[in-house]
Amino acid sequence: MSESILQITDLSVEFTTYGGTVKAVRGVSFNVERGKTLAIVGESGCGKSVTVQSIMGLTPIPPGRITSGSVTLNGQEILALPAKEANQFRGVEIGMIFQDPMTSLNPTMTIGDQIAETLMVHRGKSRREAMNKAIELLEKTQIPEAAKRSKQYPFEFSGGMLQRAMIAQSLACGPAILIADEPTTALDVTIQAQILEIMLELQRTENMSIILITHDLAVVARMADNVAVMYAGEIIESGSVDDIFYQSAHPYTVGLRSAMPSNTGDRNKQLLPIAGSPPDLFSPPNGCGYYARCPYAMEACRDNPPDRYTVTKGHHARCWLHHGDAPQVDVIHQVAG
């Protein structure tokens, strides 16, 4: 049994706006195991990034507000820590790769200085020691001529090179957990494959856990050990990567799979998009968030939030179809075809 290093329990986050209160994250719970990759997958706006930003203490307060929940790292509660204490784990125990490295890196500092700064602040290294380590990290992320590149500015790097520099910076203090928020967005498929391979290799050598935020199921299949599927601010299905891909238990998960291209060679097979749009989180549904789009929606789904049902050991789904009195529907085959 793998050791759980990070536990999130009943996390809820709201944002107060002129238009009302957005309930962005609603009762999210999951665990991250040491040395394993958890992928959090779902449509844009489902709450993936807000969830991990709240873990890191990066949710702007106001307008954001954590209304409930607990986040423990190695048994220590970290959710409500003051900024000074939070800095003892942020960037040290947990590193983060942001979605857009061009806007996440400081354009007025060289790449080497930005990595070295992390080591000087958190590890107390001298400037020379920190710069040597920065060059070593750039080499580890396969940036050629690392010593020369360390003296360059972000605008002198390509998108793929910037993403590698972000990985180097996030790994500077040897974190136990790396959060990668859409790490391959806007990269071509060749560079994407290289970035993912670098992350996998670093995970193998450092025994590091990864939380991967993505909407790309192909990336999930390649990287993940466990998967949490988010929809409308909630985790509606969770399990191993094999559970999610081969024994999907929620109609939304199967809908995502049905909309994904395959390499089966069947040119007559059509992609099946999910009709409709996600619900308005200014006023979330009383019942199942997927009710309005679900081909198997029942009367009970409209006003009653589904319980968390155990499909098999370690595989859970929030769907009334798993209730003992629900109609027997083979969701996997009828939706996925």
C-alpha positions as CSV (number, residue, x, y, z in Angstrom):
1,M,0.0,0.0,0.0
2,S,1.5,3.4,-1.0
3,E,2.1,6.1,1.6
4,S,-0.3,9.1,1.4
5,I,1.8,12.3,1.5
6,L,-1.0,14.9,0.9
7,Q,-4.6,14.7,2.0
8,I,-7.3,17.1,0.9
9,T,-10.6,16.8,2.7
10,D,-13.9,18.6,1.9
11,L,-12.2,21.7,0.3
12,S,-14.6,24.4,-0.8
13,V,-13.6,27.8,-2.3
14,E,-15.8,30.8,-3.3
15,F,-15.1,34.0,-5.1
16,T,-17.2,37.2,-4.4
17,T,-17.8,39.2,-7.6
18,Y,-20.0,42.1,-8.6
19,G,-22.3,39.5,-10.2
20,G,-22.6,37.3,-7.1
21,T,-20.7,34.5,-5.4
22,V,-19.0,31.9,-7.6
23,K,-18.8,28.5,-5.8
24,A,-15.7,27.4,-7.7
25,V,-14.7,24.3,-5.6
26,R,-17.4,22.3,-3.8
27,G,-16.3,19.7,-1.3
28,V,-13.3,18.3,-3.0
29,S,-11.4,15.4,-1.4
30,F,-8.5,13.4,-2.6
31,N,-5.1,11.9,-1.5
32,V,-1.7,12.0,-3.2
33,E,0.6,9.0,-2.8
34,R,4.3,9.2,-2.5
35,G,6.1,8.7,-5.8
36,K,2.8,8.5,-7.8
37,T,1.0,10.8,-10.3
38,L,-2.5,12.0,-9.7
39,A,-4.1,13.6,-12.7
40,I,-7.0,16.0,-12.1
41,V,-9.0,16.2,-15.4
42,G,-12.0,18.1,-16.6
43,E,-13.3,20.9,-18.8
44,S,-12.1,24.4,-18.5
45,G,-13.7,26.2,-15.5
46,C,-14.4,23.0,-13.5
47,G,-12.2,24.1,-10.6
48,K,-8.9,22.2,-11.2
49,S,-6.5,25.2,-11.0
50,V,-8.4,26.8,-8.1
51,T,-8.1,23.6,-6.1
52,V,-4.3,23.4,-6.4
53,Q,-3.8,27.2,-6.0
54,S,-5.7,26.9,-2.7
55,I,-3.4,24.1,-1.6
56,M,-0.4,26.4,-2.3
57,G,-2.0,29.3,-0.5
58,L,-2.2,31.3,-3.8
59,T,-5.9,32.0,-3.8
60,P,-6.3,35.8,-3.7
61,I,-8.2,36.7,-0.5
62,P,-10.4,38.7,-1.2
63,P,-12.1,38.0,-3.6
64,G,-11.5,34.4,-2.9
65,R,-12.5,32.6,0.3
66,I,-11.9,29.1,1.6
67,T,-15.2,28.2,3.2
68,S,-14.3,24.7,4.4
69,G,-11.8,22.0,4.2
70,S,-8.5,20.6,5.4
71,V,-5.2,20.1,3.7
72,T,-2.5,18.1,5.4
73,L,1.1,17.6,4.2
74,N,2.9,14.8,6.0
75,G,0.2,15.0,8.7
76,Q,0.6,18.8,9.2
77,E,-2.4,21.1,8.5
78,I,-1.2,23.8,6.0
79,L,-4.4,25.4,4.8
80,A,-4.6,28.2,7.2
81,L,-0.9,28.9,7.8
82,P,0.2,32.6,7.8
83,A,2.3,33.6,4.8
84,K,5.6,33.4,6.6
85,E,5.0,29.8,7.7
86,A,3.5,28.9,4.4
87,N,6.8,29.8,2.7
88,Q,8.4,27.0,4.7
89,F,6.6,24.4,2.5
90,R,5.6,26.5,-0.6
91,G,8.4,25.9,-3.1
92,V,10.2,23.7,-0.7
93,E,8.0,20.7,0.0
94,I,5.6,21.5,-2.9
95,G,6.8,22.9,-6.2
96,M,4.5,24.2,-8.9
97,I,4.7,24.6,-12.7
98,F,2.2,27.3,-13.8
99,Q,0.2,27.3,-17.0
100,D,2.0,30.1,-18.9
101,P,5.8,30.3,-18.2
102,M,6.1,33.5,-20.2
103,T,4.0,35.3,-17.6
104,S,5.1,33.3,-14.6
105,L,8.8,34.1,-14.9
106,N,10.2,37.6,-14.2
107,P,11.2,39.3,-17.5
108,T,13.7,41.5,-15.7
109,M,15.8,38.7,-14.3
110,T,18.0,36.1,-16.0
111,I,16.8,32.5,-15.9
112,G,19.8,31.5,-13.7
113,D,19.1,34.3,-11.2
114,Q,15.5,33.2,-10.8
115,I,16.4,29.7,-10.0
116,A,19.3,30.7,-7.8
117,E,17.0,33.1,-5.8
118,T,14.9,30.1,-4.8
119,L,17.9,28.3,-3.4
120,M,19.3,31.3,-1.6
121,V,15.9,32.1,0.1
122,H,14.9,28.6,1.0
123,R,18.2,26.8,1.4
124,G,20.5,29.6,2.5
125,K,23.0,28.9,-0.2
126,S,25.6,31.5,-1.3
127,R,25.1,33.1,-4.7
128,R,27.9,31.0,-6.3
129,E,26.5,27.8,-4.8
130,A,23.0,28.7,-6.0
131,M,24.1,29.5,-9.5
132,N,26.1,26.3,-9.8
133,K,23.0,24.4,-8.7
134,A,20.8,26.4,-11.1
135,I,23.1,25.3,-14.0
136,E,22.9,21.7,-12.9
137,L,19.1,21.9,-12.8
138,L,19.0,23.3,-16.3
139,E,21.2,20.5,-17.5
140,K,18.9,18.0,-15.8
141,T,16.0,19.4,-17.7
142,Q,17.9,18.9,-20.9
143,I,18.6,22.6,-21.8
144,P,21.7,22.7,-24.0
145,E,24.6,25.0,-23.1
146,A,23.1,25.4,-19.6
147,A,25.8,27.7,-18.3
148,K,25.3,30.1,-21.3
149,R,21.5,29.8,-21.1
150,S,21.5,30.6,-17.4
151,K,22.6,34.2,-18.2
152,Q,19.8,34.8,-20.7
153,Y,16.4,36.4,-20.1
154,P,13.0,34.7,-20.6
155,F,12.3,36.5,-23.9
156,E,15.4,34.7,-25.3
157,F,13.9,31.3,-24.7
158,S,11.3,29.4,-26.8
159,G,8.1,28.1,-25.2
160,G,9.5,24.6,-24.7
161,M,12.7,26.0,-23.2
162,L,10.7,28.2,-20.9
163,Q,8.7,25.2,-19.7
164,R,12.0,23.4,-18.9
165,A,13.3,26.4,-17.0
166,M,10.0,26.4,-15.0
167,I,10.5,22.7,-14.2
168,A,14.1,23.4,-13.1
169,Q,13.0,26.3,-10.8
170,S,10.2,24.2,-9.3
171,L,12.6,21.4,-8.5
172,A,15.3,23.6,-7.1
173,C,14.6,22.7,-3.4
174,G,13.9,19.0,-4.0
175,P,10.1,19.1,-3.3
176,A,8.3,16.0,-2.4
177,I,5.3,17.0,-4.6
178,L,5.3,18.8,-7.9
179,I,2.1,20.4,-9.1
180,A,2.0,20.8,-12.9
181,D,-0.9,23.0,-14.1
182,E,-1.4,22.4,-17.8
183,P,2.4,22.0,-18.3
184,T,2.2,21.3,-22.0
185,T,-0.4,24.0,-23.0
186,A,0.5,25.7,-26.3
187,L,3.4,23.4,-27.0
188,D,3.6,21.3,-30.2
189,V,3.3,17.6,-29.8
190,T,7.1,16.9,-30.2
191,I,8.0,19.3,-27.4
192,Q,5.1,18.1,-25.3
193,A,6.4,14.6,-25.4
194,Q,9.8,15.8,-24.4
195,I,8.4,17.7,-21.4
196,L,6.4,14.8,-20.2
197,E,9.4,12.4,-20.5
198,I,11.5,14.8,-18.5
199,M,8.9,14.9,-15.8
200,L,8.6,11.1,-15.7
201,E,12.4,10.7,-15.5
202,L,12.7,13.2,-12.7
203,Q,9.9,11.4,-10.9
204,R,11.7,8.1,-11.2
205,T,15.0,9.5,-9.9
206,E,13.7,11.7,-7.2
207,N,10.7,9.5,-6.0
208,M,8.6,12.6,-6.4
209,S,4.8,12.8,-6.4
210,I,3.1,14.7,-9.2
211,I,-0.3,16.4,-9.3
212,L,-1.1,16.9,-13.0
213,I,-3.8,19.3,-14.0
214,T,-5.0,18.8,-17.6
215,H,-7.9,18.4,-19.9
216,D,-5.9,16.1,-22.3
217,L,-6.8,12.5,-21.7
218,A,-3.8,11.4,-23.9
219,V,-1.5,13.0,-21.4
220,V,-3.4,11.4,-18.5
221,A,-3.0,7.9,-20.1
222,R,0.7,8.4,-20.4
223,M,1.5,10.1,-17.0
224,A,-1.1,9.1,-14.4
225,D,-1.3,6.4,-11.8
226,N,-4.5,7.7,-10.3
227,V,-7.2,10.1,-11.8
228,A,-9.7,12.4,-10.3
229,V,-12.4,13.7,-12.7
230,M,-13.8,17.1,-11.9
231,Y,-17.0,18.7,-13.0
232,A,-18.8,21.8,-11.8
233,G,-16.4,22.2,-8.9
234,E,-16.7,18.6,-7.6
235,I,-14.8,15.4,-8.1
236,I,-17.4,13.1,-9.7
237,E,-15.2,10.0,-10.2
238,S,-11.8,8.8,-9.0
239,G,-9.8,5.7,-9.3
240,S,-6.7,4.2,-11.0
241,V,-6.0,5.2,-14.5
242,D,-7.2,1.8,-15.7
243,D,-10.4,2.2,-13.8
244,I,-11.1,5.6,-15.4
245,F,-10.3,4.5,-19.0
246,Y,-11.6,0.9,-19.0
247,Q,-14.3,0.8,-16.3
248,S,-15.6,4.4,-16.4
249,A,-18.5,4.7,-13.9
250,H,-19.8,8.2,-14.5
251,P,-21.6,9.3,-17.8
252,Y,-19.4,12.4,-17.9
253,T,-16.2,10.4,-17.8
254,V,-17.4,8.2,-20.6
255,G,-18.5,11.3,-22.5
256,L,-14.9,12.7,-22.3
257,R,-13.6,9.4,-23.6
258,S,-16.1,9.3,-26.4
259,A,-15.0,12.8,-27.6
260,M,-11.3,11.7,-27.7
261,P,-9.7,10.6,-31.0
262,S,-8.4,7.0,-31.1
263,N,-5.8,5.2,-33.2
264,T,-8.0,2.1,-33.8
265,G,-7.9,2.7,-37.6
266,D,-11.7,2.9,-37.9
267,R,-12.1,6.0,-40.1
268,N,-15.9,5.8,-39.9
269,K,-16.0,6.2,-36.2
270,Q,-17.3,9.7,-35.2
271,L,-16.3,11.7,-32.2
272,L,-19.2,12.2,-29.9
273,P,-19.2,15.7,-28.3
274,I,-21.0,16.3,-25.0
275,A,-24.0,18.4,-25.7
276,G,-24.8,21.5,-23.7
277,S,-22.6,23.5,-21.3
278,P,-21.5,23.2,-17.7
279,P,-23.8,24.7,-15.1
280,D,-23.5,28.3,-13.8
281,L,-21.5,28.2,-10.6
282,F,-23.1,31.4,-9.5
283,S,-26.0,29.2,-8.7
284,P,-25.0,25.5,-8.8
285,P,-27.6,22.9,-9.2
286,N,-29.2,21.4,-6.1
287,G,-28.7,17.9,-7.4
288,C,-26.2,16.4,-9.7
289,G,-24.2,19.0,-11.6
290,Y,-24.3,16.9,-14.8
291,Y,-28.1,16.5,-14.7
292,A,-28.8,18.9,-17.6
293,R,-26.3,17.1,-20.0
294,C,-26.6,13.5,-18.9
295,P,-28.3,11.0,-21.3
296,Y,-29.3,8.9,-18.2
297,A,-30.6,11.7,-16.0
298,M,-33.4,10.6,-13.6
299,E,-35.9,12.6,-11.6
300,A,-33.8,11.9,-8.5
301,C,-30.8,13.6,-10.1
302,R,-32.4,17.0,-10.4
303,D,-32.7,18.0,-6.8
304,N,-30.7,15.4,-4.9
305,P,-26.9,15.4,-4.9
306,P,-25.6,11.9,-5.5
307,D,-23.7,10.0,-2.8
308,R,-20.2,8.8,-3.3
309,Y,-20.5,5.2,-4.4
310,T,-17.8,2.5,-4.3
311,V,-17.7,0.9,-7.7
312,T,-14.7,-1.4,-7.0
313,K,-12.0,-1.1,-4.3
314,G,-10.3,2.3,-4.8
315,H,-12.8,3.3,-7.6
316,H,-15.6,5.8,-6.6
317,A,-18.3,7.7,-8.5
318,R,-20.9,10.3,-7.6
319,C,-23.8,9.0,-9.7
320,W,-27.3,7.8,-8.9
321,L,-26.9,5.0,-11.4
322,H,-25.0,3.1,-8.8
323,H,-27.8,3.2,-6.3
324,G,-29.3,-0.2,-5.6
325,D,-32.7,0.9,-6.9
326,A,-31.5,2.6,-10.1
327,P,-32.2,1.2,-13.5
328,Q,-29.5,-1.2,-14.7
329,V,-27.6,0.7,-17.4
330,D,-24.4,-0.4,-19.0
331,V,-23.0,3.2,-19.1
332,I,-19.6,2.1,-20.5
333,H,-20.9,0.4,-23.6
334,Q,-24.0,2.4,-24.3
335,V,-22.2,5.8,-24.2
336,A,-18.8,4.9,-25.5
337,G,-20.1,2.5,-28.1
